[in-house]
Amino acid sequence: MKKEPIIIAILGIIIGACSVLTCQKITERTKNLKAEYEDWGKLNVILRHIEENYVDSIDFNKVTDAAAAAALATLDPHSIYMPPADLEETETELAGQFEGIGIQFNVPNDTATVIEVIPGGPSEKIGLQPGDRILKVDSTVIAGVKFPQDSMVRRMKGPAGTKVLITIKRDGEDIPFEITRGKIATHSVDAAFMVNDTTGYLRLSKFSRTTAQDFILASADLLSKGMNYMILDLRDNTGGFFDQALNLANLFLPKDAPIVYIEGRKRKREDYNANGKGILKDVKLSVLINDGSASSSEILAGAIQDNGRGCIIGRRSFGKGLVQEPLNFTDGSGIRLTVARFYTPSGRCIQKPYSEDYKYETLLRYNTSELVEADSMKVESGGIIPDVFIPIDTTKVGQFYINCNKKATTMRFASAYFDKHKQELSGIEDYDKLLKYLDSAGLEQKFLSFAETKDKLVPTAIEWKTEKQYMMTQVRALVGRYSKLGDKAFYHLYLEIDDAVAVALEH
């Protein structure tokens, strides 16, 4: 007689009973809690439950950061949580100054090359020069090893008063420089110069803490040179501080002219008007914008447009019209929460609609032909609609240009040219003299020879006929940047092929 089934059955009953008891025990512990959404009750219960019962030790920083980022991400694309490093970088960028060694560089040929040494900064005082190749930062080799550019910047920056050893190559010799970092003033005016006897051009890169001050100084200089018409270039200006946009709009508008208003669910409508004391009220104005112009750039452009104060030229702006309220924490982190929207004086909401394709909206504009056809722009899509549309001109770019761009051929040529002509270029501080120098330098043949020798790139006759003006303007601008004129030369030379500026000059 077999007893195994009886034993198995008994074991089954015992195990089943234990399982029931275990389930009952868990059930007793697990209660159906009221899902209180309105006062964040559910979220608080979840976090407390994790703290009291999770099986392993908890990284509170990691969980808190993840919860904060996830919560804000459900609101809108611009309400964000920023860990300490991200917040510090953002605030430094807009502060109007940073702490570091005071140079501007690019990275042709996988080697950081100094373009500009900021006047009065630590690098100028110690003897760094345009054209120097940076080989090492302290003991870390950064040349020829595909070192990320943002990592280069982080290694060179640091608290004022600290030291860093920069090893550079100059005229074939490796030279170490011990540099004491300092506070470096940054400027939001990239370039300001007279295009002709009465027209001034001013390019603004951002709205930092010092933007209004920089702008007023640059404008006063142009006024002293006879400016009665300004071309204000806000293309690719991603914005910044709201008060700086107000200050700039105020320079152009008459007393009591509306600039912008804000309104939100918990923010009553608040209007901002000009005080009529601006120094540019009588200056004629054209404002250049594109799909990279955002936030404060759009506030300024919208105020100018709605008051009939100037002509807006270019392509529809980005469409970021949100009031971001900061909330910072003692650990160095913080959030930027959307609390209201910006509206132009006529009541247009600057903010474009949120959509599934929000992050890829620029690509969507390209796919819908908005960047090349004015009729494809939709008024209800947010942003500032220009008075005069300037399409992207794709006829100037061919395969030779694309191949050169992939290999940074023009930048590398300019750097190599400066190595051989450093003394001549470094002594030029007058734009007319620079033009004469560039005209007589034989740059076209030298560039083509460089492209063929270094990168095995040779344009066909048809390609060069199409691309010559566009490419050689770029080459001249990059070479001219190594003169004492710096970015002033770069942007001035680029105006020769700038369709938006050409239209502004016709106006």
C-alpha positions in Angstrom: 0.0 0.0 0.0 1.5 3.4 -1.1 1.5 6.2 1.4 3.3 8.8 -0.7 0.1 10.5 -2.0 -1.2 10.9 1.5 2.1 12.4 2.7 2.1 14.7 -0.3 -1.5 15.7 0.3 -0.7 16.5 4.0 2.3 18.5 3.0 0.2 20.3 0.5 -2.4 21.2 3.1 0.4 22.4 5.5 2.1 24.5 2.8 -1.3 25.9 1.6 -2.2 26.8 5.2 1.2 28.6 5.6 0.6 30.4 2.3 -2.8 31.5 3.5 -1.4 32.7 6.8 1.4 34.5 5.0 -1.0 36.1 2.6 -3.3 37.1 5.5 -0.3 38.6 7.3 0.7 40.7 4.2 -3.0 41.6 3.6 -3.2 42.8 7.2 -0.2 45.0 6.5 -1.4 46.1 3.1 -4.4 48.4 3.3 -6.2 50.1 0.6 -5.3 53.7 1.1 -7.2 56.6 -0.2 -5.6 58.0 -3.3 -5.4 61.7 -2.3 -4.2 63.6 -5.4 -5.2 67.2 -4.5 -2.8 67.5 -1.6 0.0 65.2 -2.8 -1.1 62.6 -0.3 -0.5 59.6 -2.6 3.0 60.7 -3.4 3.9 61.3 0.2 2.6 57.8 1.2 4.7 56.2 -1.6 7.8 57.9 -0.5 7.2 57.1 3.2 6.4 53.5 2.3 9.8 53.2 0.5 11.6 54.7 3.5 10.0 52.4 6.0 9.8 49.1 4.1 12.2 48.9 1.1 14.4 45.8 1.2 17.8 47.4 0.7 19.4 50.7 1.8 18.1 53.7 0.0 20.1 56.4 -1.8 17.9 59.3 -0.8 19.6 61.8 -3.1 19.1 59.6 -6.1 15.4 58.9 -5.3 14.7 62.5 -4.5 16.4 63.8 -7.7 14.6 61.2 -9.8 11.2 62.0 -8.3 11.7 65.8 -8.7 12.8 65.5 -12.3 9.9 63.1 -13.2 7.3 65.3 -11.5 8.4 68.4 -13.3 8.7 66.6 -16.7 5.0 65.9 -16.6 4.2 69.7 -16.6 5.8 71.2 -19.6 9.1 70.9 -21.6 10.7 73.8 -19.7 9.9 73.1 -16.1 13.0 71.3 -14.9 15.0 70.1 -12.0 18.7 70.9 -12.1 21.3 69.1 -10.0 24.0 71.3 -8.5 26.5 71.0 -11.4 23.8 71.9 -14.0 22.5 74.8 -12.0 25.9 76.2 -11.5 26.8 76.0 -15.2 23.5 77.7 -16.2 23.9 80.5 -13.7 27.5 81.1 -14.6 26.6 81.4 -18.2 24.1 84.2 -17.5 26.0 85.9 -14.7 28.0 88.2 -16.9 31.3 86.7 -15.5 32.9 83.4 -14.9 36.0 82.2 -13.1 38.8 80.8 -15.3 41.8 81.7 -17.4 40.2 84.0 -19.9 40.5 82.6 -23.4 38.3 81.8 -26.4 39.3 78.7 -28.4 38.1 76.3 -31.1 39.3 72.8 -31.8 40.4 72.3 -35.4 42.5 69.1 -36.0 41.6 67.7 -32.5 43.7 70.4 -30.8 42.4 73.4 -28.9 43.7 76.5 -30.6 43.5 79.9 -28.9 41.4 82.4 -31.0 41.2 85.2 -28.5 42.9 86.1 -25.3 40.4 88.2 -23.2 41.9 91.6 -22.5 42.9 92.1 -18.8 42.4 88.4 -18.1 44.9 86.0 -16.5 46.0 84.4 -19.8 46.8 87.8 -21.3 48.8 88.8 -18.2 50.8 85.6 -18.3 51.5 85.8 -22.1 49.2 83.4 -23.9 48.6 84.4 -27.5 46.1 83.7 -30.3 47.3 80.7 -32.3 48.7 78.9 -29.3 47.9 75.1 -29.3 46.9 73.8 -25.9 48.5 70.4 -25.3 47.9 69.7 -21.6 45.9 71.0 -18.7 47.9 70.2 -15.6 49.0 66.6 -16.3 46.1 65.7 -18.6 46.8 65.5 -22.3 44.0 67.1 -24.3 45.5 67.4 -27.7 45.1 64.7 -30.4 43.1 62.3 -28.1 39.5 63.2 -29.0 39.1 65.0 -25.7 35.6 66.4 -25.3 35.5 70.2 -25.7 33.1 70.7 -22.7 35.6 68.7 -20.6 38.4 71.0 -21.7 36.4 74.0 -20.6 35.7 72.4 -17.2 39.3 71.7 -16.6 40.4 75.2 -17.4 37.7 76.8 -15.4 38.0 77.0 -11.6 37.7 79.2 -8.6 39.5 82.6 -8.8 42.9 82.4 -7.0 43.6 78.7 -7.9 46.4 77.8 -10.2 46.4 75.6 -13.4 49.3 74.6 -15.5 48.6 75.0 -19.2 51.2 73.5 -21.7 51.0 75.1 -25.1 52.8 74.6 -28.4 54.1 77.7 -30.0 56.5 77.9 -33.0 57.3 74.2 -32.6 58.2 74.5 -28.9 56.3 73.2 -25.9 55.9 75.9 -23.3 54.3 75.5 -19.8 52.3 78.5 -18.3 51.2 78.5 -14.7 48.1 80.6 -14.7 46.3 81.9 -11.6 42.6 81.8 -12.4 40.6 85.0 -12.0 37.1 86.5 -12.5 36.5 87.1 -16.2 33.9 89.5 -17.5 31.8 88.1 -20.3 30.0 90.2 -22.8 26.7 89.6 -24.6 27.4 91.9 -27.5 29.4 89.8 -29.9 30.0 92.6 -32.4 29.1 96.2 -32.9 30.3 98.2 -35.9 29.3 100.7 -38.6 28.2 99.0 -41.9 28.2 102.4 -43.6 28.2 106.0 -42.7 24.7 105.9 -41.1 24.0 102.2 -40.4 25.2 100.4 -37.3 25.1 96.6 -36.8 24.9 95.0 -33.4 24.9 91.3 -32.7 23.6 90.2 -29.3 24.3 86.6 -28.2 22.3 86.4 -24.9 20.5 88.3 -22.2 22.9 88.1 -19.2 23.0 90.2 -16.1 25.2 92.8 -17.9 23.4 92.8 -21.3 21.7 96.2 -20.9 25.0 97.8 -19.8 26.9 96.2 -22.6 24.2 97.2 -25.1 24.1 100.8 -24.0 27.9 101.2 -24.2 28.0 99.7 -27.7 25.0 101.7 -28.9 26.5 105.0 -27.6 29.7 104.2 -29.5 27.7 103.7 -32.7 25.7 106.9 -32.1 28.9 108.8 -31.8 30.0 107.5 -35.2 26.8 108.7 -36.9 24.4 105.9 -36.6 20.8 106.7 -37.3 19.7 103.2 -38.3 20.5 100.0 -36.4 20.4 96.4 -37.5 19.9 94.4 -34.3 20.8 90.8 -34.8 19.0 88.4 -32.4 19.5 85.3 -34.5 20.3 82.2 -32.4 19.9 84.3 -29.2 18.3 81.8 -26.8 17.3 84.5 -24.3 18.1 84.9 -20.6 17.0 87.4 -18.0 13.6 89.0 -18.5 14.5 92.3 -16.9 17.3 92.8 -19.5 14.8 92.4 -22.4 12.6 95.1 -20.7 15.6 97.4 -20.4 16.5 97.0 -24.1 12.9 97.4 -25.3 12.7 100.6 -23.2 15.7 102.1 -25.1 13.6 102.1 -28.3 10.0 102.8 -27.2 8.2 106.1 -26.3 6.7 106.7 -22.9 3.9 104.3 -21.8 4.4 102.1 -24.9 3.4 98.5 -23.9 6.3 96.1 -23.9 4.9 92.8 -22.7 2.5 91.3 -20.2 2.5 88.1 -18.2 -0.4 86.0 -16.9 -0.8 82.6 -15.3 -3.2 80.4 -13.2 -1.7 81.8 -10.0 -0.3 85.0 -11.4 -2.6 87.9 -12.2 -2.0 89.9 -15.4 1.0 92.2 -15.0 1.8 94.8 -17.7 5.2 96.3 -18.4 5.5 99.7 -20.2 8.3 101.9 -21.4 9.4 105.0 -19.5 10.3 107.0 -22.5 13.9 107.7 -21.4 15.6 105.5 -23.9 18.5 106.8 -25.9 17.5 105.0 -29.2 13.9 106.3 -29.6 14.8 108.2 -32.7 17.0 105.5 -34.3 15.5 103.6 -37.2 15.5 99.9 -36.5 15.4 96.4 -38.1 15.6 93.3 -36.0 16.9 90.0 -37.3 15.4 86.7 -35.9 15.4 83.0 -36.8 14.2 79.7 -35.4 16.9 79.9 -32.8 15.7 83.2 -31.3 13.9 82.5 -28.1 12.5 83.8 -24.8 13.9 87.4 -24.1 14.7 87.8 -27.8 11.1 87.2 -28.6 9.9 89.6 -26.0 12.0 92.3 -27.5 11.1 91.5 -31.1 7.4 91.3 -30.2 7.4 94.7 -28.5 9.2 96.3 -31.4 6.8 94.7 -33.9 3.5 95.4 -32.1 4.4 99.1 -31.5 5.3 99.5 -35.2 8.8 100.6 -34.0 10.8 98.6 -36.5 10.9 95.8 -39.1 11.3 92.2 -38.1 13.3 90.2 -40.7 14.1 86.5 -40.9 12.2 83.4 -39.9 9.6 82.5 -37.2 11.3 82.6 -33.8 11.5 79.5 -31.5 8.4 80.1 -29.5 9.4 80.0 -25.8 7.3 82.5 -23.9 7.2 81.1 -20.4 7.9 82.8 -17.1 10.4 80.5 -15.2 10.4 81.0 -11.5 13.6 79.8 -9.7 13.6 77.8 -6.5 17.1 76.9 -5.2 18.1 74.5 -2.5 20.9 74.6 0.0 22.6 71.6 -1.6 23.2 73.7 -4.8 20.3 72.2 -6.8 17.2 74.0 -7.9 14.1 73.9 -10.1 12.8 76.3 -12.7 9.0 76.2 -12.6 6.7 77.7 -15.3 4.3 80.1 -13.5 3.0 82.3 -16.3 3.2 83.0 -20.0 4.4 86.0 -21.9 2.1 87.9 -24.3 3.1 90.6 -26.8 1.3 94.0 -26.4 -1.4 92.9 -29.0 -2.2 89.8 -26.9 -0.2 87.1 -28.9 1.1 84.3 -26.8 4.7 83.8 -27.6 4.8 80.2 -26.3 4.3 77.6 -29.1 1.9 74.7 -28.3 3.2 71.6 -26.5 3.2 68.5 -28.7 4.7 65.1 -29.0 7.1 66.5 -31.5 8.1 69.5 -29.3 11.8 68.5 -29.1 12.0 68.0 -32.8 10.0 71.0 -33.9 12.9 72.5 -35.8 13.1 69.4 -37.9 9.4 69.5 -38.3 9.6 73.1 -39.7 12.2 71.8 -42.2 10.0 68.9 -43.2 7.0 71.2 -43.7 9.0 73.6 -45.8 8.5 76.4 -43.3 12.2 77.3 -43.4 12.0 77.9 -47.2 8.4 79.0 -47.8 6.7 81.9 -46.1 3.3 80.5 -46.7 4.2 77.5 -44.5 4.4 79.6 -41.4 1.3 79.3 -39.1 0.4 82.3 -37.0 -1.1 80.1 -34.3 2.1 78.2 -33.9 3.7 80.6 -31.4 6.8 82.6 -31.8 7.2 85.9 -33.6 6.3 86.0 -37.3 8.7 88.2 -39.2 7.5 91.1 -41.3 9.9 90.1 -44.0 10.6 86.4 -44.5 14.1 85.2 -45.4 14.3 81.6 -46.5 17.3 79.3 -46.0 19.3 79.5 -49.2 20.3 75.9 -50.0 21.8 76.8 -53.4 25.1 78.1 -51.9 26.0 74.7 -50.4 27.2 71.7 -52.4 29.2 68.5 -51.8 32.6 70.1 -51.6 31.3 72.5 -48.8 29.7 69.5 -47.0 32.9 67.5 -47.1 35.0 70.5 -45.9 32.5 71.1 -43.1 32.8 67.5 -41.9 36.6 67.8 -41.6 36.6 71.4 -40.4 38.8 72.3 -43.3 38.2 76.0 -43.3 38.9 76.3 -39.5 42.1 74.3 -39.8 43.2 76.3 -42.8 42.7 79.6 -40.9 44.7 78.2 -38.0 47.5 77.0 -40.2 47.6 80.3 -42.1 47.8 82.3 -38.9 50.8 80.2 -37.8 52.7 81.4 -40.9 51.5 85.0 -40.8 51.1 85.7 -37.1 53.1 88.9 -37.1 51.2 90.4 -40.0 47.7 89.5 -38.8 48.4 90.4 -35.1 49.2 94.0 -36.1 46.0 94.7 -37.9 43.4 96.6 -35.9 41.7 98.6 -38.7 38.9 97.0 -40.8 39.9 98.7 -44.1 43.5 97.6 -43.6 42.3 94.0 -42.9 40.3 94.0 -46.2 43.3 95.2 -48.2 45.4 92.5 -46.5 42.9 89.7 -47.2 42.4 90.8 -50.8 46.2 90.6 -51.4 46.9 87.4 -49.5 46.0 84.9 -52.3 43.7 83.0 -49.9 41.7 81.2 -52.6 44.6 79.2 -54.1 46.2 78.6 -50.7 42.9 77.3 -49.3 42.3 75.0 -52.3 45.8 73.7 -52.0 45.4 73.0 -48.3 42.1 71.2 -48.9 43.7 69.0 -51.5 46.9 68.3 -49.6 45.5 67.8 -46.1 42.0 66.4 -46.8 42.2 65.1 -50.4 39.3 67.4 -51.3 39.1 69.0 -54.7 35.9 70.7 -56.0 34.7 70.3 -59.5 34.6 73.4 -61.7 30.8 73.5 -61.3 31.0 73.0 -57.5 33.5 75.8 -57.1 31.6 78.2 -59.3 28.6 77.6 -57.0 30.3 77.6 -53.7 33.3 79.9 -54.2 31.8 83.1 -52.7 30.2 81.4 -49.8 33.3 79.4 -48.9 35.8 82.1 -49.4 33.8 84.5 -47.3 33.9 82.0 -44.6 37.7 81.5 -45.0 38.3 85.3 -45.0 36.1 85.7 -41.8 38.0 82.9 -40.0 41.4 84.3 -41.0 40.3 87.9 -40.1 39.2 86.7 -36.7 42.9 86.2 -35.8 43.5 89.9 -36.2 43.1 92.3 -33.3 39.5 93.0 -34.5 38.5 89.5 -33.4 34.7 88.8 -33.7 34.1 92.3 -35.1 36.1 91.2 -38.2 34.4 87.8 -38.3 30.8 89.1 -38.4 31.6 92.1 -40.5 33.1 89.9 -43.2 30.2 87.5 -43.0 27.7 90.3 -43.9 28.8 90.0 -47.5 26.8 86.8 -47.9 24.1 87.5 -45.3 20.7 87.7 -47.1 18.9 89.1 -44.0 21.3 91.9 -43.6 21.1 92.7 -47.3 17.3 93.0 -47.0 17.8 95.2 -43.8 20.1 97.5 -45.8 17.5 97.8 -48.5 15.0 98.9 -45.9 
